[in-house]
Amino acid sequence: MFTMPYGPRWRAFRTIVHQLLSPKMTQTFVPTQEFEIKQLMYELGHKNDNEREFYSHVRRMSFSIIMTSTYGRRIDSFDNDDVRASAESSRLLGKIMRPGSFIEDEIPPLAKLPHWMQPSRAKALQYAEPVLWAKMRLWNRMKEEVAQ
């Protein structure tokens, strides 16, 4: 939504987001959050031998709340394919969101060239592939589960 241009599609998306994040609707997320916090407390008390495990437990809890709320999937371990795909997407997005990652950021007229002439287009498409794969993997899995 942050990168969408303003228009009818943006307004429709904003309406949906506001409905999903209304105070009444967010109350439906509380049981999941409470469960994951209890699980986090257990993990911190029984499976927390070093600082790295501490951060893994906190990340797992946060990611599990998001995945449960969004896709209905609980993440019970930090060693999970969804976690790895998300981490890789985050790493790539962090890399490309830095100003100057692409020459077109520095010289905007280059972005107006035909696609085949844009200097960073191949690199951008290469970065986009795993990010889109991770996102669509979750979406397609959810569509299959709803269809069954």
SULRA-V822189 format. One record per residue. N is the residue number from 0. RES is the residue in one letter. SS is DSSP state (@ for helix, = for strand, . for the rest). PHI is phi in degrees with one decimal (none if undefined). PSI is psi as a letter, one per 30 degrees, with the letter a starting at -180 (NA if undefined). Layout:
N | RES | SS | PHI | PSI
N | RES | SS | PHI | PSI
//
This chain:
0 | M | . | none | e
1 | F | . | -67.1 | f
2 | T | . | -103.1 | g
3 | M | . | -76.7 | k
4 | P | . | -73.4 | k
5 | Y | . | -67.6 | k
6 | G | . | 169.2 | a
7 | P | @ | -59.4 | e
8 | R | @ | -65.9 | e
9 | W | @ | -61.3 | e
10 | R | @ | -63.2 | e
11 | A | @ | -65.1 | e
12 | F | @ | -63.7 | e
13 | R | @ | -61.5 | e
14 | T | @ | -60.9 | e
15 | I | @ | -63.0 | e
16 | V | @ | -61.2 | e
17 | H | @ | -63.9 | e
18 | Q | @ | -66.5 | e
19 | L | @ | -69.6 | f
20 | L | . | -105.8 | g
21 | S | . | -69.0 | l
22 | P | @ | -54.6 | e
23 | K | @ | -64.6 | e
24 | M | @ | -69.2 | e
25 | T | @ | -66.8 | f
26 | Q | @ | -64.0 | f
27 | T | @ | -69.6 | f
28 | F | @ | -85.1 | f
29 | V | @ | -59.3 | e
30 | P | @ | -58.3 | e
31 | T | @ | -63.6 | e
32 | Q | @ | -63.0 | e
33 | E | @ | -63.2 | e
34 | F | @ | -61.0 | e
35 | E | @ | -66.4 | e
36 | I | @ | -66.0 | e
37 | K | @ | -61.8 | e
38 | Q | @ | -63.3 | e
39 | L | @ | -60.5 | e
40 | M | @ | -60.1 | e
41 | Y | @ | -62.8 | e
42 | E | @ | -62.6 | e
43 | L | @ | -66.7 | e
44 | G | @ | -81.1 | f
45 | H | @ | -119.2 | f
46 | K | . | -131.0 | h
47 | N | . | -129.9 | i
48 | D | . | -87.2 | f
49 | N | . | -152.4 | l
50 | E | @ | -63.3 | e
51 | R | @ | -64.2 | e
52 | E | @ | -63.9 | e
53 | F | @ | -56.6 | e
54 | Y | @ | -65.1 | e
55 | S | @ | -62.5 | e
56 | H | @ | -63.6 | e
57 | V | @ | -66.0 | e
58 | R | @ | -64.2 | e
59 | R | @ | -59.6 | e
60 | M | @ | -60.2 | e
61 | S | @ | -61.7 | e
62 | F | @ | -65.6 | e
63 | S | @ | -64.7 | e
64 | I | @ | -61.9 | e
65 | I | @ | -64.8 | e
66 | M | @ | -66.2 | e
67 | T | @ | -66.8 | e
68 | S | @ | -69.2 | e
69 | T | @ | -90.6 | e
70 | Y | @ | -116.7 | f
71 | G | . | 72.3 | g
72 | R | . | -118.2 | k
73 | R | . | -87.9 | k
74 | I | . | -104.5 | j
75 | D | . | -95.3 | f
76 | S | . | -148.5 | k
77 | F | . | -69.6 | f
78 | D | . | -86.7 | i
79 | N | . | -143.3 | k
80 | D | @ | -60.8 | e
81 | D | @ | -65.6 | e
82 | V | @ | -66.0 | e
83 | R | @ | -63.4 | e
84 | A | @ | -63.7 | e
85 | S | @ | -67.2 | e
86 | A | @ | -63.3 | e
87 | E | @ | -65.5 | e
88 | S | @ | -61.8 | e
89 | S | @ | -62.4 | e
90 | R | @ | -62.6 | e
91 | L | @ | -67.1 | e
92 | L | @ | -63.3 | e
93 | G | @ | -61.5 | e
94 | K | @ | -69.0 | e
95 | I | @ | -86.0 | f
96 | M | @ | -81.4 | f
97 | R | . | -66.8 | k
98 | P | . | -56.7 | k
99 | G | . | 88.5 | g
100 | S | . | -62.4 | e
101 | F | . | -122.6 | k
102 | I | @ | -60.1 | f
103 | E | @ | -64.5 | f
104 | D | @ | -67.4 | e
105 | E | @ | -86.9 | e
106 | I | . | -127.2 | i
107 | P | @ | -52.3 | e
108 | P | @ | -59.2 | f
109 | L | @ | -63.2 | f
110 | A | @ | -70.8 | f
111 | K | @ | -86.8 | f
112 | L | . | -66.6 | l
113 | P | . | -57.1 | k
114 | H | @ | -50.9 | e
115 | W | @ | -68.1 | f
116 | M | @ | -100.5 | f
117 | Q | . | -70.3 | k
118 | P | . | -60.7 | e
119 | S | . | -100.6 | g
120 | R | @ | -59.0 | e
121 | A | @ | -62.4 | e
122 | K | @ | -64.4 | e
123 | A | @ | -63.8 | e
124 | L | @ | -64.7 | e
125 | Q | @ | -63.4 | e
126 | Y | @ | -68.6 | e
127 | A | @ | -69.2 | e
128 | E | @ | -56.3 | e
129 | P | @ | -68.3 | f
130 | V | @ | -67.6 | e
131 | L | @ | -67.1 | e
132 | W | @ | -61.0 | e
133 | A | @ | -62.8 | e
134 | K | @ | -66.7 | e
135 | M | @ | -71.5 | f
136 | R | @ | -60.0 | e
137 | L | @ | -66.9 | e
138 | W | @ | -62.3 | e
139 | N | @ | -65.4 | e
140 | R | @ | -62.2 | e
141 | M | @ | -65.8 | e
142 | K | @ | -61.0 | e
143 | E | @ | -64.3 | e
144 | E | @ | -66.9 | e
145 | V | @ | -69.6 | e
146 | A | @ | -68.0 | f
147 | Q | . | -80.2 | NA
//
